[in-house]
Amino acid sequence: MILPYHILAPMTRRVMAVCAVAAALLCMTGATHSAERTTTPTILIIDNSNPDSPLSRDLRTQIHSTLDTEIPAGYTLYTEFLDARHFNARDYDLALQTYIKEKYRNHGLSAIVTIGWAAFDFAVRLRSELRPDLPIVFVTFDEARVGQTSPSNSTGIISPRRFEDLVKVARILAPQTARVAVVGTPIQNQPYRRQYLRELSELARSTEVLDLTTLPFSEVTAKLAKLPDDAVIISIPLYEDASGHIHQAVETMRKLVAVADRPIVTDVEYLLGAGAAGAVVVSAANLGSDVGKLVGRILNGESASAIPVEVREHTEAVFNAHALQTWDIREETLPPASKVLFRELTVWDRYRWQILTALAMLLVQSVIITGLMIERHRRRVAERDSHQRLLEVTKMDRALTAGAMSSSIAHELNQPLTAIMNNAEAAAMLLKANSLDREELRAIVADIRRDDERAANIIKHLRMLLRQSELKPEDLALNEVLADSIALIEGPAHKCGVTVQAEIPSVPIHVRADYVHVQQVILNLALNAIEAMRDLPSGQRLLKIRLRTKDDSKAIVSISDSGPGVPSEKMATIFNPFVTTKAEGTGLGLSIAQTIIATYGGRIWAENTAGGGAAFHFSLKLVPTTDIRAQVA
Amino acid sequence: MTEIPASATIHVVDDESAVRTSIGRLLRTMGYEVSVYGSAAEFLARPPKPERGCVLLDVQMPGLSGPELQDQLKKSGSSLPIIFLSGHGDIPMSVRAIKAGAEDFLAKPARKEVLEGAIERALKRFDESYERNVRMNVLRQHALQLTPREREVFNLVVRGKLNKQIAHELGTAERTIKAHRHNIMSKFQVRSLAELVSIAEHLGVLEERSEPQA
């Protein structure tokens, strides 16, 4: 939050004033009531090493933060470094002891925490002169005194740091390991690693150990370059080589990595960053937390003597992902709880959110697409079903059409029958006459034959209309379908006094469709047209049926009437099911016609003609004449 | 053809050519004169001469239908009897046609005997109406010869008025009425009052209260 200066400035000034007053008060209370000081515990940490030791630094930091929660009322913490690696003369020790004793004499120490055995011994001596019942909490990595009873009012944690573990890690990295080369600051100079010496001498019995810590660093690198293949390098930090040369541990590790043709194992985490492949490191966080809690217990009233010394491991195996890759060691071969550092940030690590977002979007998209596809499939199925049903209705409609037409078809059939009857009667009379009029009789017989054929034709058409066989698209001449349909329509047209006017070209016009279907559409439209003209004065009822082609690609059949036309409000919906302009119509006829025409890829539409009356048209794709020729051939 | 006492022309109106032709052929064989028409319009376009005959009329035709042609003929005062021929026995239609004065209503196909019977009945009707027409024409001719005074007297006489009453009504002498009456009887060529009343009945004089029509 950004505050404007004129608001911020007075606030800051006020806060500063309050702080100053509080500080002054605190100083006064500190000076006047010295008795109060004892209520705030004061802890002294005595460290074997120097302030630069990373492990002891991390440990102290963790102890500090643990104490913050263990002693919420507050405490004071001091640290003294023995720097035992560099300075271990007896005079120095005495002088240091005097110095520290004098330094803390009036500070009312509540407890001492020591890191390393040397520090512990120092503290015990210090306490005898300062205050013998001062509790001591020790931390050490050396198991040398495990089992020994510790002095009164002291307890601690022995967190073993074993060379053996380093060898184990080395074997994980290089299973064929037969020899161990040790590099680093001479072990006896390392206060927290002295215990390694004992282990090394033990290890030497089973494995060849090359202790290179006793050589100057320049010789070490030369030796490493000629190391046998089955040797592994274990490097402890090199601060100062055997010849007294001071080194940067990180720098020397880099050099070692450059020279050594194999993975290097170490015991501090920060050297992993310099190229070591694996390490067994003391977890300062865990150990410091355990120590802090122990101190907390004592400061909260428990007696140090009553708390047994605890031996607990705080080490963990850590590996360098880069090195693992270099030596072609797969992470799966490492022990289950291993920690791997410096993992190359994968695309996943780097762009996790972007990837997740993209994936989420993809997922949502997929879901939507899947949903849409399911929906589409459902619609397809529904369409197919409804199409199927419409085809069934189509069949029913055909039967209905035939039924509706039956009386007019009967009438139509009656015409040739009447003619036949008349002709037969005439013939019978002529035969009774004295002289046979052969010419007339011949004409009569010819007429009878013709009329009989006509009757047979009508029956044939009716039968086709009612055909129940499988519908199959075929190349058919629309001219013929129309002619046949007109033959059927003539009955109803005649009955209703409708004049049929057909305009059908003589050139065959072929489309691909089922005969019965197309005929049904024509009959439907024509019967509608006839019906529409019912209320017209006779003489004005005209049904026009026209066939033409358009653009050499479509055949168009038009059926128009001279009736009142389609009401404009129904024009848009006239092909929908159950929309009808007729009093007794089902409203299915046109919808069926549309379905049929659509089945063959055609189109059906209606319009009102300029001269009044409605015109219905349907178009079907032309079958090219060449195709038909090919088929015939 | 010798068995037919007088020749007759049968007018066949049918849009169906096969039916038209065959029925024409049959009728000709039966000895009738036949003239055929493809539609009602064609029939109206060349109306038949007022000679003995009848019409065989198809009920359903494009354009003017059979019953519609019947109406038109009736309006134009044609006396040709009409026999309907129908494809189906449509009872309501046949009742309407008969009520409108059709001679008969036959279902197709009609047997020769049925057709012949219907035609003969129709011709008989034609003959009767022809005779009646002839008689009426004679009566009308006679009626036209009456003077206006004689017509007045005729109107009153046929209603049974006595000479004295008529004279009184017309404000003239009884003797004058007697003379008129004599003239009327001779103009109508009748001898009795009963004959005169029958003539008046035929001419439709009795239905009218007021001035008699000529």
Interface residues (C-beta under 8 A of the other chain):
Chain A: S407 A410 H411 N414 Q415 P416 L417 T418 A419 I420 M421 N422 N423 E425 A426 A428 M429 L430 E440 A443 I444 D447 R450 D451 R454 A493 H494 K495 G497 V498 T499 S538 G539 R541
Chain B: D15 E16 A18 V19 T21 S22 I23 R25 L26 R28 T29 M30 A41 Q60 M61 P62 G63 L64 S65 E68 G87 H88 K108 P109 A110 R111 K112
